[in-house]
Structures are given as structure tokens and as C-alpha cells.
Amino acid sequence: QTAYDLALDLAFLKELDADMIGIGPFIPNPDTPLKDAKGGDLQTTLRMIALARIVVPTANIPATTALGSINPFGRQYGLKYGANVIMPNLTPNPYRPNYSLYPGKICLFERDTACVECTKQMIRSVGLVVGEGYGYRKRTEMSEEKEVINVERA
């Protein structure tokens, strides 16, 4: 993706006003046609999370597992850059390796029972508080005002 493509993505996110916006680095899987494609990088992903937070301030934005897979502190950085959701891997241990979407995916071999406490500690480590609600998007009057942005490719 070019910087222009990413700008178009942000304009689309503003127009869509999505409740959840998943932004993570692309990690090529060797068993797919995109095996030789260049993977995404940490800084671009963090920049997009921060910009998405500005563009759609009340959206839920996860600090993705892929972000943690390309950098040991990737999910913590994601939270610091504007992500407000962590999705722990609660898949039972015997089945976790079957969900390896890309090489180096984190949390495949940890005990499933430890994942919740590990996730809570990760959130606390960046000075945030673990939410106890359902996690619905909190809409505000600002997010209800829709400014339509029409963007066309050159």
C-alpha cells in the first residue's frame, strides 16, 4: 500500500464510521500466493492506529495479535498509539496451533488458562485500566455527525 492508499483507507473509515476498526501489519504466509509479498511494518501500523483514532475517535480499535507478532511489545505500543481493545487467545491449548495464520504468531503455545491474566497485565503495564463492560462503542454527538468524504483514485 502506498501513502495515498492509506489516506484513502482513512477517508473510508471516517465515512463508514465503523464501530470496530482492525488495523494490523500484513504478515505473509508461506503457503499462500502472497508468500513473497513484503510484510507490514511497526511504524506504519502504529501511525495508522493513531490516525484512525483521530478520524473515528469513538471506534473500538484493537491492538492486534499480528502487531505483537512483529514486535515483542507491539500490542503495548498499539495501546499507547490509540488502540483500546485487546483480543486474548482463549482457544484451548490442543487447538491453538491449528489457528496459525502466519509464521511467528504469538500465544500459540502458552497455557490457555494464563492468557487472561497475561492480557490484564499487558493492559496495566501501559497505565490503562481493564474494562469490565461489554465493550460496546461509546458513541458521542461528535460521532453522530456524519461528514461524507468522497475520494476517488487518480
C-alpha positions in Angstrom: 0.0 0.0 0.0 1.2 3.5 -0.8 0.7 6.5 1.5 -2.1 7.6 -0.9 -3.8 4.2 -0.4 -3.6 4.6 3.4 -5.1 8.1 3.2 -8.0 6.7 1.1 -8.4 4.0 3.8 -8.7 6.7 6.5 -11.2 8.7 4.5 -13.2 5.5 4.0 -13.1 4.7 7.7 -14.4 8.2 8.5 -17.2 7.8 6.0 -18.1 4.3 7.3 -18.0 5.4 10.9 -17.3 1.8 11.9 -17.8 0.5 15.4 -14.6 -1.6 15.2 -11.5 -0.8 13.1 -8.9 -3.6 12.8 -5.5 -2.4 11.7 -2.6 -4.7 11.8 0.6 -5.4 9.8 0.4 -7.8 6.9 2.4 -10.9 7.6 2.9 -13.1 4.5 2.1 -16.8 4.9 4.5 -19.1 3.0 1.6 -21.4 2.0 -0.2 -18.6 0.0 0.2 -16.8 -3.3 1.3 -13.7 -1.3 4.2 -15.6 0.3 6.8 -13.3 -1.3 5.0 -10.1 -0.6 6.6 -7.5 1.7 5.2 -7.6 5.2 3.9 -4.6 7.0 6.0 -2.7 9.5 5.5 -1.5 13.1 5.7 2.3 12.5 3.2 2.4 9.6 0.8 0.3 11.6 1.1 2.4 14.7 0.7 5.6 12.6 -2.5 4.2 11.1 -3.8 3.3 14.5 -3.2 6.9 15.7 -4.7 8.5 12.7 -7.7 6.2 12.8 -8.2 7.2 16.5 -8.3 10.8 15.3 -10.6 10.2 12.4 -13.1 8.0 14.2 -12.5 8.9 17.9 -15.1 6.6 19.5 -14.4 3.5 17.4 -13.0 0.3 19.0 -9.5 -0.3 17.6 -7.7 -3.5 18.6 -4.0 -3.8 19.3 -3.8 -6.9 17.1 -2.0 -10.2 17.6 -0.2 -9.5 14.4 1.2 -6.3 15.9 2.5 -8.4 18.8 3.9 -11.0 16.4 6.2 -8.5 14.6 7.4 -6.8 17.8 7.5 -8.2 21.3 5.9 -5.0 22.6 3.7 -4.4 19.6 0.4 -4.7 21.3 1.5 -2.4 24.1 2.7 0.1 21.5 -0.7 -0.2 19.8 -2.5 0.6 23.1 -0.2 3.7 23.6 -0.9 4.8 20.0 -4.7 4.7 20.3 -5.9 1.1 20.3 -8.4 0.4 23.1 -9.1 -3.3 22.6 -7.1 -6.5 23.2 -8.4 -9.8 22.0 -6.9 -12.6 24.1 -6.5 -16.0 22.6 -8.8 -18.2 24.6 -8.7 -21.2 22.2 -8.0 -24.4 24.2 -4.3 -25.5 24.0 -4.8 -28.6 21.8 -6.3 -26.4 19.0 -4.2 -23.3 19.1 -1.6 -24.4 16.6 -4.4 -25.0 14.1 -5.1 -21.3 14.1 -1.6 -20.3 13.0 -2.4 -17.9 10.2 1.1 -16.7 9.7 4.7 -17.6 10.8 5.7 -16.3 14.2 2.1 -15.9 15.5 2.3 -15.2 19.3 0.4 -17.0 22.0 0.2 -20.4 20.3 2.0 -22.4 22.9 1.1 -20.6 26.1 -1.3 -22.1 28.6 -4.8 -21.0 27.7 -5.6 -20.5 31.4 -2.8 -18.0 31.7 -3.9 -15.8 28.7 -6.5 -13.8 30.6 -4.1 -12.7 33.4 -1.3 -12.1 30.9 -3.6 -9.8 28.9 -4.7 -7.9 32.0 -1.0 -7.4 33.0 -0.2 -6.1 29.5 -3.0 -3.5 29.7 -1.9 -2.4 33.2 1.7 -2.2 32.1 0.9 0.8 29.8 -1.1 2.6 32.5 -4.5 1.6 31.4 -7.4 0.0 33.3 -9.0 -3.3 32.3 -12.6 -2.6 31.3 -15.4 -4.8 32.7 -18.3 -3.8 30.4 -19.4 -5.5 27.2 -17.1 -3.3 25.1 -19.7 -1.6 23.0 -18.7 1.5 21.2 -19.5 4.7 23.1 -20.9 7.0 20.6 -20.9 10.7 21.1 -22.7 13.6 19.4 -19.4 14.2 17.6 -19.5 10.7 16.0 -23.2 11.0 15.1 -22.4 13.9 12.8 -21.5 12.4 9.5 -19.4 14.3 7.1 -19.4 12.5 3.8 -16.0 12.4 2.1 -15.9 11.4 -1.5 -12.5 10.2 -2.6 -11.6 8.9 -6.0 -8.4 7.3 -7.2 -6.3 9.4 -9.5 
